[in-house]
Amino acid sequence: MIYTIQVSNHPNAGARIPSASVEASWNTVYDGHIATAADARHVVDDLSLWYRHIRAFRGRNVGKLWYAVLRIKDR
């Protein structure tokens, strides 16, 4: 299966209604095959150690959110 994984450190990237600056802050870090859905979730969870917000989509299109780690407030 193909997955697209994006990251953002913008403080409001986890908001329900994003602004233009939030949308521009998302960077694609991976766009390709991952063997299993569990492996894809593991990648997202690992990236959460380095980035505030991570989101993953199945396929190459940024459409329906498949899995994400979105932090509204810093710890």
C-alpha positions as CSV (number, residue, x, y, z in Angstrom):
1,M,0.0,0.0,0.0
2,I,1.2,3.5,-0.7
3,Y,1.2,6.1,2.1
4,T,1.8,9.8,2.2
5,I,3.1,11.1,5.5
6,Q,3.3,14.8,6.3
7,V,4.8,16.7,9.3
8,S,4.3,20.2,10.7
9,N,5.7,22.1,13.7
10,H,3.2,24.9,13.3
11,P,1.5,25.4,16.7
12,N,-2.0,25.4,15.2
13,A,-1.6,22.6,12.7
14,G,-3.8,20.4,14.8
15,A,-6.7,22.8,14.7
16,R,-10.0,21.6,13.2
17,I,-10.2,24.5,10.7
18,P,-6.7,25.3,9.4
19,S,-5.5,28.8,8.2
20,A,-3.5,29.4,5.1
21,S,-0.3,29.5,7.1
22,V,-1.1,26.2,8.7
23,E,-1.7,24.5,5.3
24,A,1.6,25.9,4.0
25,S,3.4,24.5,7.0
26,W,2.8,20.8,6.2
27,N,5.8,19.1,4.5
28,T,5.7,15.7,2.9
29,V,8.4,13.5,4.4
30,Y,7.4,10.2,2.8
31,D,5.3,9.2,-0.2
32,G,5.6,5.6,-1.2
33,H,5.1,1.9,-0.3
34,I,5.0,0.7,3.3
35,A,4.5,-3.0,3.8
36,T,1.7,-3.0,6.4
37,A,-0.7,-0.6,8.0
38,A,1.0,-1.4,11.4
39,D,4.3,-0.4,9.9
40,A,2.9,2.9,8.7
41,R,1.4,3.7,12.1
42,H,4.8,2.9,13.7
43,V,6.5,5.4,11.3
44,V,3.9,8.1,12.3
45,D,4.4,7.3,16.0
46,D,8.2,7.5,15.7
47,L,8.0,10.8,13.9
48,S,6.0,12.2,16.8
49,L,9.2,12.2,18.8
50,W,10.6,14.9,16.4
51,Y,7.6,16.8,15.2
52,R,4.5,18.4,16.8
53,H,2.0,17.2,14.2
54,I,2.2,14.2,11.9
55,R,-0.6,13.0,9.5
56,A,-0.8,10.0,7.2
57,F,-3.0,9.3,4.2
58,R,-3.5,6.1,2.2
59,G,-2.5,6.7,-1.4
60,R,-0.7,9.6,-3.0
61,N,-3.6,12.1,-2.6
62,V,-3.9,14.3,0.5
63,G,-7.6,13.6,1.1
64,K,-9.2,11.6,3.8
65,L,-7.0,11.4,6.9
66,W,-6.0,7.9,7.8
67,Y,-3.9,8.2,10.9
68,A,-2.4,11.2,12.8
69,V,-0.7,12.5,15.9
70,L,-1.9,16.0,16.5
71,R,-0.9,17.9,19.6
72,I,-3.1,20.9,20.5
73,K,-1.0,21.9,23.5
74,D,2.7,21.4,24.2
75,R,3.5,19.0,27.1
